[in-house]
């Protein structure tokens, strides 16, 4: 008996109520989450590490365990909600200029990938990409 994708995890909260089931692609598990501050300034918060608050909302960086990485998908006219990759492959903002990393950790203030001298418990695996440039890195959560 195979795994049933329709029995996906329930993740995140919207208006203090659990949302619909998470979506699952071939390489990631995603869920929709509300921003702790409502993202009232409509900032671009794509490709950043986020943590989960006690109220079930997300914040950039943070001191707790990493929930996942935000995607560039939002709900039109609802900047307070964003899609988050919680398992699998994801893109994340990192150091500039591009560094050939194999592991990295989330910065608790900016939510970006940073190179650390020593591996931390929230470290992620960085997938090397030949010819990569810019500030985005592919990681495995």
N, C-alpha and C positions, 0 to 999 in steps of 0.2 A: 504494500500500500504506500503510495507516494505522498509527498507533502502537499497539502491543500492551501494554495495561495489565498483562497477566499477566507481562510481562518487566520488572517494576518493579525498582528499585534494592534492593540488600541493604544494610541500615544497622544500625549499633549492634552491641553485643555483649551476650550474656547468658551468664554463667558462662564467660567467655573463648571463647565460640563464637558465630559469627554467627547472628542470629535469622532468622525467616522473612522473606519479601519485605516491603518497605514497602507500606503501604496508600496508595492514591491516591484522593482525592475530586475533585470538579470544580474545587476551588479551592486544594488543598494536597497536599503529599507529606508523609507522616508516617512515623515509625519509633519503635520501642520501645527505650529505653535504660535501663541501670542507673545509679543514683546512685553517685558515687565513695565517699560516706560511708555508703551503704546506707540513708539516711534513717531511721535507727533510732528517732528521736523522732516519726516519722509526721507531719512538718510539712506544711502545705499549701503546695506549691511550684508551683501552677498559674499560668500566664500570666507566666512569667519567662524572660529570656534565659539560655541555657546555652552553655557551651563544652565541648569534648571533651578528655578527658585522654589521655595517651599510652597508657593501658590500655584505651581505647575506652569509658570511662564518662563521665557528665556531671557538671558542677558548675555551681552558680548563678554567673552573672557570669563572672569569670575574665579573664585578660589576652590569651588567644589569640583567634583568629577565632571569631565566633559560629557555633555549630552550628544553633541554631534557638530556638524558644520552646516551653516546656512547655504542654501542654493540661491540662484538668481530668480527663483520663482516666488512671486507674491500674488495676492488676490487683488485685482484692479480696484482702486479706490479704498483699499483697506491696508494701509501701511503697517497696521498693528499685528499682522499675521504673516508668517513666512514659513516656507518649506525647509525642513532640516533633514539632512542625511544622518541617520543614527548608526547605521552599520553598512560596511561595504566601501566602494570607491567614491571619492569626493574630491573636488578642487578646493584649495584653500589659498588665501593670500599669504605671502611670505617675504623673505628678505629680498631687497633689491640692491645691487644687481643680483641676477640669478646665481644661486650657489648649488653645486652638485651634492645635495643632501641625501642621506639614506634613512635618517631618522630625524625627528624634530619634536618640539613640544609647543603647546599653545601658550602665547603670552597672556597672562591673566588680565592685563589692562586693555590691550588692543584686539585680542582674539586672533591675531595673526600667528603663523608658524614661525618659530625662531630656532636657530641653531644653538644647542646647549653643549657645554663642554662635557657634562655628565648627563646620562639618560635619566629622565624623570618618570614617575609612575604614569603620567598622562601622555607619554611619548607615542608617536604614531610612525608607521612605516611610510616612507616617501618612495614613490615609484619613479625611478630614474627615466628621464625622457631625453633622448639624443636631440640636440639642437634646440632645447627649450630656452626661452628667454622671457623677460618680463618678471612678474612677481607672483604668478600662480603656479602652484605645485599640486600634483595629484597624490593623494594619500589613501591609505587603507585604514579604516576605523575598526 
